[in-house]
Amino acid sequence: MIETKRPPQNTRREIVALPVDGAELALHLWRPRGPAKGAVFYFHGLQSHAGWQWEVGPQFADNDIAFYVLDRRGSGTSGGDRQDLADVDTLMRDYITALEHVRRTIGDEVPLSLFGHCLGGSFMAALMHHPDFTTRYDAVVVCSTWLGKLHATLDEEQRRALAAETSTEPWDPGLRSEDFTDDPRHRHFIDHDDLAVRTLTRRSRAVLLGLEELYLRPRRALPPVPSAYVSGVRDPIVDLDDARAVYRRMTGANGALVQLATDKHYLFFTDFRARLVDWVSTFTLLQGVDRDG
């Protein structure tokens, strides 16, 4: 049974409890005051969670966009192991369940965009290519994601060894708040976030490799929906040339490249946050206009 928990203050924010495969997952929603004219489903990165969207969610809602963020299993306020990723199929079922719920909630006529940031973009790309994912979506935004990173940085022998990894020893991805943002307030938040995932087990990297396999060796073609790869002009974490090359192969003529004048990784913690939210809102709403036309 799905339970909706509403905060006591009038924040227009809800947390929907989704029971999936033995865990209760937290699906966060920022709602417009009136009926939603569009919706965005956000895939967060490795250490982040829905709480990082405290500024972004209300702005999407003010743009008449229902903004959804699923705390990945083991992240944020969702149940699950904090340092050990579930297997690929379990993670895909989590997202499939959440997006089916979103589509039922918003209805068939409301345009829905998928937005994946950093590692979330790899989760999103894997889901889009998964044969069990059938929920209709209308646009895609890949943001600051190194698509196919493990395949680009490891040779075939190293990938075979990683696929067989079973160690539960911690692996530190080496993420630094100064690579994410220049803003002292946001850097303090990142460095002191008690819900952030700082390390993963070494065997969890094998799961990340499996996610890449889904979209680098796809078993089905993507629907011809508009898509964009958004990033700064430089990124301290992502090899943008390699990431964009994978993106272009994945999306073909449906893809566009968008650059913002920053060299930081987490665009929502830069001065470009408001403009990026407005751009994604417009990109989403235009899909409803195009479909009606």
URPEBEL-V412888 format. One record per pair of residues at least 6 apart in sequence whose C-alpha atoms are under 7 Angstrom apart, sorted by the first residue. I is the first residue (numbers start at 1). GAP is how many residues later the second one is. D is the distance in whole Angstrom. If there is no record, write none. Layout:
{{I & GAP & D} {I & GAP & D}}
This chain:
{{2 & 14 & 7} {2 & 15 & 6} {2 & 16 & 6} {3 & 13 & 6} {3 & 14 & 5} {4 & 10 & 7} {4 & 11 & 6} {4 & 12 & 5} {4 & 13 & 6} {5 & 9 & 6} {5 & 10 & 5} {5 & 11 & 6} {6 & 7 & 7} {6 & 8 & 5} {6 & 9 & 7} {7 & 7 & 7} {12 & 18 & 6} {12 & 19 & 5} {13 & 16 & 6} {13 & 17 & 5} {13 & 18 & 6} {14 & 14 & 6} {14 & 15 & 5} {14 & 16 & 7} {15 & 11 & 6} {15 & 12 & 6} {15 & 13 & 5} {15 & 14 & 6} {16 & 10 & 6} {16 & 11 & 5} {16 & 12 & 6} {17 & 7 & 6} {17 & 8 & 6} {17 & 9 & 5} {17 & 10 & 6} {18 & 6 & 5} {18 & 7 & 5} {18 & 8 & 6} {18 & 9 & 7} {19 & 6 & 6} {20 & 74 & 6} {23 & 56 & 5} {23 & 57 & 6} {24 & 54 & 6} {24 & 55 & 5} {25 & 46 & 7} {25 & 48 & 6} {25 & 53 & 4} {25 & 54 & 6} {26 & 44 & 6} {26 & 45 & 6} {26 & 51 & 6} {26 & 52 & 5} {27 & 41 & 7} {27 & 42 & 6} {27 & 43 & 4} {27 & 44 & 6} {28 & 22 & 7} {28 & 40 & 6} {28 & 41 & 5} {28 & 42 & 6} {29 & 37 & 7} {29 & 38 & 6} {29 & 39 & 5} {29 & 40 & 7} {30 & 27 & 5} {30 & 28 & 6} {30 & 31 & 6} {30 & 36 & 6} {30 & 37 & 5} {30 & 38 & 7} {31 & 30 & 5} {31 & 35 & 5} {31 & 36 & 7} {32 & 29 & 4} {32 & 30 & 6} {32 & 32 & 5} {32 & 33 & 6} {32 & 34 & 6} {36 & 28 & 5} {36 & 29 & 6} {36 & 30 & 6} {37 & 27 & 6} {37 & 28 & 6} {37 & 73 & 6} {37 & 248 & 7} {38 & 26 & 7} {38 & 27 & 5} {38 & 28 & 6} {38 & 72 & 5} {38 & 73 & 5} {38 & 74 & 6} {38 & 246 & 6} {38 & 247 & 6} {39 & 26 & 5} {39 & 27 & 5} {39 & 28 & 6} {39 & 72 & 6} {39 & 73 & 5} {39 & 74 & 6} {40 & 25 & 7} {40 & 26 & 6} {40 & 27 & 5} {40 & 28 & 6} {40 & 72 & 6} {40 & 73 & 5} {40 & 74 & 6} {40 & 75 & 7} {41 & 26 & 6} {41 & 27 & 5} {41 & 28 & 6} {41 & 72 & 6} {41 & 73 & 5} {41 & 74 & 6} {42 & 26 & 6} {42 & 27 & 5} {42 & 72 & 6} {42 & 73 & 5} {42 & 74 & 6} {43 & 26 & 7} {43 & 27 & 7} {43 & 72 & 6} {43 & 73 & 5} {43 & 74 & 6} {43 & 77 & 5} {43 & 78 & 7} {43 & 81 & 7} {44 & 72 & 6} {44 & 73 & 6} {44 & 76 & 5} {45 & 72 & 6} {45 & 73 & 5} {45 & 74 & 5} {45 & 75 & 4} {46 & 73 & 6} {46 & 151 & 7} {47 & 149 & 5} {47 & 150 & 4} {47 & 151 & 6} {48 & 148 & 6} {48 & 149 & 7} {49 & 22 & 6} {49 & 26 & 6} {49 & 27 & 5} {50 & 19 & 6} {50 & 20 & 7} {50 & 21 & 6} {50 & 26 & 7} {57 & 10 & 6} {60 & 6 & 7} {60 & 7 & 6} {60 & 217 & 6} {60 & 221 & 7} {61 & 6 & 7} {63 & 218 & 7} {65 & 216 & 7} {71 & 6 & 7} {71 & 7 & 6} {72 & 6 & 7} {73 & 6 & 6} {73 & 7 & 5} {74 & 6 & 4} {74 & 7 & 5} {74 & 8 & 4} {75 & 7 & 6} {75 & 122 & 7} {76 & 119 & 5} {82 & 115 & 7} {83 & 114 & 7} {83 & 116 & 6} {83 & 117 & 4} {83 & 118 & 6} {84 & 116 & 6} {84 & 117 & 5} {84 & 120 & 6} {85 & 119 & 5} {87 & 120 & 6} {88 & 119 & 6} {88 & 122 & 7} {88 & 123 & 7} {92 & 35 & 6} {96 & 37 & 6} {99 & 36 & 7} {100 & 35 & 6} {110 & 178 & 7} {111 & 27 & 6} {111 & 173 & 6} {111 & 174 & 7} {111 & 176 & 6} {111 & 177 & 5} {112 & 25 & 5} {112 & 26 & 5} {112 & 27 & 7} {112 & 172 & 7} {113 & 24 & 6} {113 & 25 & 6} {113 & 26 & 5} {113 & 27 & 5} {113 & 171 & 6} {114 & 25 & 6} {114 & 26 & 5} {114 & 27 & 6} {115 & 25 & 6} {115 & 26 & 5} {115 & 27 & 6} {116 & 8 & 6} {116 & 25 & 6} {116 & 26 & 5} {116 & 27 & 6} {117 & 25 & 6} {117 & 26 & 5} {117 & 27 & 6} {117 & 28 & 6} {118 & 25 & 6} {118 & 26 & 5} {118 & 27 & 4} {118 & 28 & 7} {119 & 26 & 6} {121 & 21 & 6} {121 & 22 & 7} {121 & 24 & 6} {122 & 25 & 6} {122 & 89 & 7} {122 & 90 & 7} {123 & 88 & 7} {125 & 90 & 6} {126 & 85 & 5} {126 & 86 & 7} {126 & 88 & 5} {126 & 89 & 5} {127 & 6 & 7} {128 & 94 & 7} {129 & 85 & 6} {129 & 86 & 6} {129 & 89 & 6} {129 & 90 & 7} {129 & 91 & 6} {129 & 93 & 7} {130 & 84 & 7} {138 & 87 & 6} {138 & 149 & 6} {139 & 86 & 5} {139 & 87 & 5} {139 & 88 & 6} {139 & 145 & 7} {140 & 86 & 7} {140 & 87 & 5} {140 & 88 & 6} {141 & 86 & 6} {141 & 87 & 5} {141 & 88 & 6} {142 & 86 & 6} {142 & 87 & 5} {142 & 88 & 6} {143 & 86 & 6} {143 & 87 & 5} {143 & 88 & 6} {144 & 86 & 6} {144 & 87 & 5} {144 & 94 & 7} {144 & 121 & 6} {145 & 93 & 7} {145 & 98 & 7} {146 & 92 & 5} {146 & 93 & 6} {146 & 94 & 7} {146 & 97 & 5} {147 & 96 & 5} {147 & 99 & 6} {148 & 64 & 6} {150 & 59 & 6} {162 & 44 & 6} {163 & 43 & 5} {165 & 37 & 7} {165 & 38 & 5} {165 & 41 & 6} {166 & 37 & 5} {167 & 34 & 7} {167 & 35 & 6} {167 & 36 & 5} {168 & 33 & 5} {168 & 34 & 6} {168 & 35 & 6} {169 & 32 & 5} {169 & 33 & 6} {170 & 29 & 6} {170 & 30 & 5} {170 & 31 & 4} {170 & 32 & 6} {171 & 28 & 5} {171 & 29 & 5} {171 & 30 & 6} {171 & 31 & 5} {172 & 26 & 7} {172 & 27 & 5} {172 & 28 & 7} {173 & 26 & 7} {177 & 10 & 5} {177 & 13 & 6} {177 & 14 & 7} {178 & 9 & 7} {179 & 57 & 6} {179 & 85 & 6} {179 & 86 & 6} {180 & 84 & 5} {180 & 85 & 5} {180 & 86 & 5} {181 & 6 & 7} {181 & 83 & 6} {181 & 84 & 7} {181 & 85 & 6} {181 & 88 & 6} {181 & 89 & 6} {186 & 83 & 6} {224 & 30 & 6} {225 & 29 & 6} {226 & 28 & 5} {226 & 29 & 6} {227 & 27 & 6} {227 & 28 & 5} {227 & 29 & 6} {228 & 27 & 5} {228 & 28 & 5} {228 & 29 & 6} {228 & 30 & 7} {229 & 27 & 6} {229 & 28 & 5} {229 & 29 & 6} {230 & 27 & 6} {230 & 28 & 5} {230 & 29 & 6} {231 & 27 & 7} {231 & 28 & 5} {231 & 29 & 6} {232 & 27 & 5} {232 & 28 & 5} {232 & 29 & 6} {232 & 30 & 5} {232 & 31 & 5} {232 & 32 & 7} {233 & 26 & 6} {233 & 27 & 6} {233 & 28 & 6} {233 & 29 & 6} {233 & 30 & 6} {234 & 28 & 7} {234 & 29 & 5} {235 & 28 & 5} {235 & 29 & 6} {235 & 30 & 5} {236 & 28 & 7} {236 & 29 & 7} {237 & 28 & 7} {248 & 7 & 7} {267 & 6 & 6}}
